Amino acid sequence: MAEIKIKPEMKVADLLRAYPKLAKVFKKLNMDCPRCKGAENESIAYAARMHGKKPEELIKILKDHLKMNEKRG
């Protein structure tokens, strides 16, 4: 398994380009980040705080989702 690199300062759009399947996770969390115009400039940490979440908690959710999908194949 390759290390999943998601950092708080990473731009939301860059994250979604690297891991397009995460758009579903944002939707489940009621975060419209994939469609947001600010996604190109806003960090994951900023997006998390704007939606009342702690950046480290959001990153854990995103990484867990990717790990789960990796195991499924």
Rosetta blueprint (number, residue, H / E / L):
1 M L
2 A L
3 E L
4 I L
5 K L
6 I L
7 K L
8 P L
9 E L
10 M L
11 K E
12 V H
13 A H
14 D H
15 L H
16 L H
17 R H
18 A H
19 Y L
20 P L
21 K L
22 L H
23 A H
24 K H
25 V H
26 F H
27 K H
28 K H
29 L L
30 N L
31 M L
32 D L
33 C H
34 P H
35 R H
36 C L
37 K H
38 G H
39 A H
40 E H
41 N L
42 E L
43 S E
44 I H
45 A H
46 Y H
47 A H
48 A H
49 R H
50 M H
51 H L
52 G L
53 K L
54 K L
55 P H
56 E H
57 E H
58 L H
59 I H
60 K H
61 I H
62 L H
63 K H
64 D H
65 H H
66 L H
67 K H
68 M H
69 N H
70 E H
71 K H
72 R H
73 G L
